[in-house]
């Protein structure tokens, strides 16, 4: 009788599809790594070594490209850097150029993310970021106050606790490109509140808003001295085509601590 009762149960078990274990979404994977990195103690000196990989595109100063190909990452809030790297690695933010440099085999693990975020966040920023046409800044200011201040801050300083980016001093062309990607849904790690907030802005309003945003100045203590070069990379060959922001030629390197 026991076998008679057990056989149908065994048959059902064998014939049925085994339950698939629940899988994490890319957003969940990224969030898990983000939290893991935050629990670590960063070492900015080790981050300098990790940053050598990043300098290939972002250059030693971390000032990016005036054409918007690369953002200014110098001085960015460390939580923002950590969040974006975790998103790139998990596929929660797609960027075919950035992805290969962010994978563990190249960049390293959570500790390396913590270290490089600490290093990048203390790099001084350039005040010579790319700007827009400057033709409608009054309207841009009004739009910024209405749509951006609550999250990014009145001065574009961002929010470290909420990993909201500092956007003051960011290149206009980069802001335009990311704005379009967020509004279209192409950038899938964007905050849904922002996507909804900007959805109905016209192209002219977008230009005015982001031109004003690009002109917001970071705090004086975050800006590089005139002619500053990153002394950690004294022999690095910088951009030859002039697209990426670099200090004026012929000026001496000034250490970060000065």
TAHURA-V161933 format. One record per residue. N is the residue number from 1. RES is the residue in three letters. PSI is psi in whole degrees, -180 to 180 (NA if undefined). D_FIRST is the distance of its C-alpha to the first C-alpha in whole Angstrom. Layout:
n: <N	N>
res: <RES	RES>
psi: <PSI	PSI>
d_first: <D_FIRST	D_FIRST>
This chain:
n: <1	2	3	4	5	6	7	8	9	10	11	12	13	14	15	16	17	18	19	20	21	22	23	24	25	26	27	28	29	30	31	32	33	34	35	36	37	38	39	40	41	42	43	44	45	46	47	48	49	50	51	52	53	54	55	56	57	58	59	60	61	62	63	64	65	66	67	68	69	70	71	72	73	74	75	76	77	78	79	80	81	82	83	84	85	86	87	88	89	90	91	92	93	94	95	96	97	98	99	100	101	102	103	104	105	106	107	108	109	110	111	112	113	114	115	116	117	118	119	120	121	122	123	124	125	126	127	128	129	130	131	132	133	134	135	136	137	138	139	140	141	142	143	144	145	146	147	148	149	150	151	152	153	154	155	156	157	158	159	160	161	162	163	164	165	166	167	168	169	170	171	172	173	174	175	176	177	178	179	180	181	182	183	184	185	186	187	188	189	190	191	192	193	194	195	196	197	198	199	200	201	202	203	204	205	206	207	208	209	210	211	212	213	214	215	216	217	218	219	220	221	222	223	224	225	226	227	228	229	230	231	232	233	234	235	236	237	238	239	240	241	242	243	244	245	246	247	248	249	250	251	252	253	254	255	256	257	258>
res: <UNK	UNK	UNK	UNK	UNK	UNK	UNK	UNK	UNK	UNK	UNK	UNK	UNK	UNK	UNK	UNK	UNK	UNK	UNK	UNK	UNK	UNK	UNK	UNK	UNK	UNK	UNK	UNK	UNK	UNK	UNK	UNK	UNK	UNK	UNK	UNK	UNK	UNK	UNK	UNK	UNK	UNK	UNK	UNK	UNK	UNK	UNK	UNK	UNK	UNK	UNK	UNK	UNK	UNK	UNK	UNK	UNK	UNK	UNK	UNK	UNK	UNK	UNK	UNK	UNK	UNK	UNK	UNK	UNK	UNK	UNK	UNK	UNK	UNK	UNK	UNK	UNK	UNK	UNK	UNK	UNK	UNK	UNK	UNK	UNK	UNK	UNK	UNK	UNK	UNK	UNK	UNK	UNK	UNK	UNK	UNK	UNK	UNK	UNK	UNK	UNK	UNK	UNK	UNK	UNK	UNK	UNK	UNK	UNK	UNK	UNK	UNK	UNK	UNK	UNK	UNK	UNK	UNK	UNK	UNK	UNK	UNK	UNK	UNK	UNK	UNK	UNK	UNK	UNK	UNK	UNK	UNK	UNK	UNK	UNK	UNK	UNK	UNK	UNK	UNK	UNK	UNK	UNK	UNK	UNK	UNK	UNK	UNK	UNK	UNK	UNK	UNK	UNK	UNK	UNK	UNK	UNK	UNK	UNK	UNK	UNK	UNK	UNK	UNK	UNK	UNK	UNK	UNK	UNK	UNK	UNK	UNK	UNK	UNK	UNK	UNK	UNK	UNK	UNK	UNK	UNK	UNK	UNK	UNK	UNK	UNK	UNK	UNK	UNK	UNK	UNK	UNK	UNK	UNK	UNK	UNK	UNK	UNK	UNK	UNK	UNK	UNK	UNK	UNK	UNK	UNK	UNK	UNK	UNK	UNK	UNK	UNK	UNK	UNK	UNK	UNK	UNK	UNK	UNK	UNK	UNK	UNK	UNK	UNK	UNK	UNK	UNK	UNK	UNK	UNK	UNK	UNK	UNK	UNK	UNK	UNK	UNK	UNK	UNK	UNK	UNK	UNK	UNK	UNK	UNK	UNK	UNK	UNK	UNK	UNK	UNK	UNK	UNK	UNK	UNK	UNK	UNK	UNK>
psi: <-39	-46	-38	-39	-34	-33	-46	-37	-41	-40	-42	-39	-42	-35	-26	154	129	143	130	134	144	138	148	145	166	-36	-39	-39	-45	-42	-38	-44	-38	-48	-36	-42	-42	-26	-7	161	115	152	101	-31	-42	-30	-29	-41	-41	-36	-17	-36	-41	-32	-18	-41	-42	-10	161	-34	-16	27	-6	-158	134	-19	2	1	-37	136	163	116	-15	135	-2	151	136	-36	-33	-44	-44	-46	-45	-39	-43	-39	-42	-46	-36	-7	15	-11	123	129	100	-29	-39	-36	-49	-29	-13	-13	153	-35	-22	-54	-38	-168	-164	-38	-40	-35	-45	-43	-47	-32	-40	-39	-49	-39	-22	0	136	147	155	143	-4	47	161	137	167	-163	-22	21	-15	52	-29	-45	-37	-40	-44	-40	-38	-45	-40	-41	-20	-28	-42	-35	-49	-9	156	-31	12	26	-13	-172	108	-41	-33	11	45	125	146	126	-7	135	7	152	134	-46	-36	-43	-43	-44	-43	-35	-46	-42	-36	-45	-36	-14	-2	-38	98	-7	9	149	130	-30	-38	-43	-44	-38	-37	0	-38	7	140	169	-41	-40	-39	-45	-47	-45	-47	-27	-43	-43	-45	-23	-5	133	130	163	145	-36	-12	-6	145	149	155	129	9	136	145	112	-11	-14	65	-23	17	133	114	177	129	-13	-7	9	-34	147	131	158	160	145	149	-2	146	156	141	123	152	-36	-16	NA>
d_first: <0	4	5	5	6	9	10	12	13	14	16	18	19	20	22	24	27	27	29	33	34	37	40	44	46	50	51	49	49	53	53	50	53	56	55	54	58	59	58	60	63	65	68	71	72	69	69	72	71	68	70	72	69	70	73	73	73	74	77	78	79	76	78	76	78	80	79	76	74	73	73	75	72	75	75	72	69	67	64	65	65	62	60	61	61	57	57	58	56	53	54	55	58	59	62	62	65	64	61	61	64	61	58	57	58	62	62	60	57	57	60	62	62	63	66	67	67	69	71	72	72	75	77	80	80	83	85	85	82	82	83	84	87	88	89	87	86	87	84	82	82	81	78	77	78	76	73	73	74	71	69	71	74	78	79	76	75	71	68	67	64	63	64	66	68	72	74	77	79	77	78	79	77	74	74	74	71	69	70	69	66	65	66	64	61	61	61	58	58	61	61	60	62	65	64	64	67	69	68	71	74	76	77	80	79	76	79	81	79	78	81	82	79	80	83	82	83	81	82	85	83	81	83	85	88	90	90	87	85	82	83	80	80	84	84	81	82	82	82	85	84	85	82	81	82	84	87	91	92	94	93	92	89	88	85	83	84	87>
